[in-house]
Amino acid sequence: MTDIAKAGVYKMGDRAVKRMGYGAMQLAGPHVFGPPKEHDAAIAVLRAAVEAGVDHIDTSDFYGPHITNQLIREALHPYSDKLTIVTKVGAKRGDDGSWMPAQAPDELRGAVHDNLRNLGLDVLDVVNFRVMGEVMAPSEGSIEERFTALAELREQGLIRHLGLSNATAVQVGEAQKIAPVVCVQNEYNIVNRADDPLIDLLAEQGIAYVPFFPLGGFSPIQSDALAAIAARVGATSRQIALTWLLARAPNVLLIPGTSSVKHLHENLAAAELELSADTLAALDAIA
Ligand SMILES: NC(=O)c1ccc[n+]([C@@H]2O[C@H](COP(=O)([O-])OP(=O)(O)OC[C@H]3O[C@@H](n4cnc5c(N)ncnc54)[C@H](OP(=O)(O)O)[C@@H]3O)[C@@H](O)[C@H]2O)c1
C-alpha cells in the first residue's frame, strides 16, 4: 500500500495533516446533487481513504445537499482524533440542483449548524467561507460582515479554525484582521495557475493552500505534453498532475476527488512519486 506520509505533513492551525488528502464532493449523485449512484460504493471510498492513511477530508453540507456529510458520518463516525474534516459555507442548492449564494450572516450560521448536525459533531475542525462574488473565480469585494459572523461562531466554540475559498489576496488580508485564517481553497492546477502569487504569499505566512479541481474537476485536464511526460515516467497524467502540485510549494495540500476506490488508490500513489528537476521544469512549462 502507498505510504502517503511520504508527501509530508502541513499544519492547519493546531492540526497537522498529511499533504495528500481526499475531497468528498464527488460522492453525491450526478452533478453533486442527490444520492450517490451506489451508496455502498461511496461508503467504501471514504473507508478506503482513511484506511490508506488519509487524515484530511474536504466536504460541504451543500454537496447533495447534506448527502456527502451524511455519508461521511455513516462511514467514519465516531471519528478518529487524527482526522481533520474541512467544510465550507456560503452557498445553497436550488431544487433543480443549481448553486446559489447563501451568504447572509443568518444563512452562514444556519449552514454551520447544518454541518454540525449532518457530520455528527459538536465542533467543526475547519470552516472555509466560500466567497461567491463570481462563482468560479475570485473577485474583489468586502467580506468583513460575513467573515465576522463566522468569527463569532468560532469564538462561541462551534468552529476550531477558519479558512477562505474562492478568495483574493486582499480578502485574505481583510479576513486576517478579523480572525486567523488557516487555509485558502481556490481553483488551481497544472494548467490553471492564476493563483501562483497567492500560493507564495500564503507559504511565507505558513498558511495552507488547498487547490480545488486539482485534476481539472468537471473538465479533466487535457495536455499532450503532460501525457507524454507521464508515459515517460511510467505514471498516469493524473498522478503527474498531483505530484507536480506537491512539488509546487510545501503549503499545498491535496484533496483530489473521486467516487471510485480504484481511482482513489491511483491518486494516493502520487504521494510516493519522485520527479527529477528536469521533469518538473518541463511540467512547469505546460501552463
Ligand atoms: N471550494 C470550492 O469551491 C470547491 C469547488 C470544487 C471542488 N471542491 C473540493 O475540491 C475537491 C476536488 O475537486 P473535484 O473532485 O471537483 O475535482 P478533481 O479532484 O479535479 O477531479 C475529480 C474528477 O476526476 C475524476 N477522477 C479522479 N481521480 C481519477 C482517476 N484516478 N482516474 C480517472 N478519473 C479520476 C473523478 O471521477 P471519478 O469519481 O469517476 O473518479 C471526478 O470526475 C472536491 O472533492 C471538493 O471537496 C471545492
The ligand as a MOL file (V3000), in Angstrom:
LIG
                    3D

  0  0  0     0  0            999 V3000
M  V30 BEGIN CTAB
M  V30 COUNTS 48 52 0 0 0
M  V30 BEGIN ATOM
M  V30 1 N -14.2010 25.4030 -2.7430 0
M  V30 2 C -14.8200 25.1440 -3.8590 0
M  V30 3 O -15.4850 25.9900 -4.4640 0
M  V30 4 C -14.6960 23.7740 -4.4530 0
M  V30 5 C -15.1300 23.5470 -5.7750 0
M  V30 6 C -14.9840 22.2770 -6.2940 0
M  V30 7 C -14.4360 21.2630 -5.5330 0
M  V30 8 N -14.0370 21.4990 -4.2420 0 CHG=1
M  V30 9 C -13.3930 20.4630 -3.4110 0
M  V30 10 O -12.2520 20.0100 -4.1120 0
M  V30 11 C -12.2610 18.5940 -4.2250 0
M  V30 12 C -11.5720 18.1810 -5.5060 0
M  V30 13 O -12.2690 18.6900 -6.6160 0
M  V30 14 P -13.1160 17.7850 -7.6160 0
M  V30 15 O -13.3720 16.4560 -7.0240 0
M  V30 16 O -14.2690 18.5670 -8.0450 0 CHG=-1
M  V30 17 O -12.1900 17.6940 -8.8710 0
M  V30 18 P -10.8410 16.8730 -9.2120 0
M  V30 19 O -10.2640 16.2740 -7.9750 0
M  V30 20 O -10.0230 17.7890 -10.0250 0
M  V30 21 O -11.3760 15.7580 -10.1970 0
M  V30 22 C -12.3890 14.8810 -9.8500 0
M  V30 23 C -12.8480 14.2020 -11.1450 0
M  V30 24 O -11.7840 13.4200 -11.6520 0
M  V30 25 C -12.1900 12.0630 -11.7280 0
M  V30 26 N -11.0600 11.2740 -11.2530 0
M  V30 27 C -10.4230 11.4000 -10.0610 0
M  V30 28 N -9.4300 10.5200 -9.9690 0
M  V30 29 C -9.4240 9.8270 -11.1190 0
M  V30 30 C -8.6300 8.7760 -11.6150 0
M  V30 31 N -7.6010 8.2870 -10.9060 0
M  V30 32 N -8.9120 8.2690 -12.8660 0
M  V30 33 C -9.9400 8.7890 -13.5980 0
M  V30 34 N -10.7250 9.7790 -13.1770 0
M  V30 35 C -10.4720 10.2990 -11.9430 0
M  V30 36 C -13.3830 11.9150 -10.8480 0
M  V30 37 O -14.2470 10.9230 -11.3580 0
M  V30 38 P -14.4560 9.5100 -10.5710 0
M  V30 39 O -15.4160 9.8000 -9.4680 0
M  V30 40 O -15.0020 8.6240 -11.6330 0
M  V30 41 O -13.1170 9.0760 -10.0910 0
M  V30 42 C -14.0130 13.2770 -10.9350 0
M  V30 43 O -14.8450 13.3630 -12.0610 0
M  V30 44 C -13.7560 18.2420 -4.1710 0
M  V30 45 O -13.9500 16.9090 -3.7710 0
M  V30 46 C -14.2730 19.2510 -3.1690 0
M  V30 47 O -14.0990 18.7420 -1.8710 0
M  V30 48 C -14.1490 22.7500 -3.7030 0
M  V30 END ATOM
M  V30 BEGIN BOND
M  V30 1 1 1 2
M  V30 2 2 2 3
M  V30 3 1 2 4
M  V30 4 1 4 5
M  V30 5 2 4 48
M  V30 6 2 5 6
M  V30 7 1 6 7
M  V30 8 2 7 8
M  V30 9 1 8 9
M  V30 10 1 8 48
M  V30 11 1 9 10
M  V30 12 1 9 46
M  V30 13 1 10 11
M  V30 14 1 11 12
M  V30 15 1 11 44
M  V30 16 1 12 13
M  V30 17 1 13 14
M  V30 18 2 14 15
M  V30 19 1 14 16
M  V30 20 1 14 17
M  V30 21 1 17 18
M  V30 22 2 18 19
M  V30 23 1 18 20
M  V30 24 1 18 21
M  V30 25 1 21 22
M  V30 26 1 22 23
M  V30 27 1 23 24
M  V30 28 1 23 42
M  V30 29 1 24 25
M  V30 30 1 25 26
M  V30 31 1 25 36
M  V30 32 1 26 27
M  V30 33 1 26 35
M  V30 34 2 27 28
M  V30 35 1 28 29
M  V30 36 1 29 30
M  V30 37 2 29 35
M  V30 38 1 30 31
M  V30 39 2 30 32
M  V30 40 1 32 33
M  V30 41 2 33 34
M  V30 42 1 34 35
M  V30 43 1 36 37
M  V30 44 1 36 42
M  V30 45 1 37 38
M  V30 46 2 38 39
M  V30 47 1 38 40
M  V30 48 1 38 41
M  V30 49 1 42 43
M  V30 50 1 44 45
M  V30 51 1 44 46
M  V30 52 1 46 47
M  V30 END BOND
M  V30 END CTAB
M  END
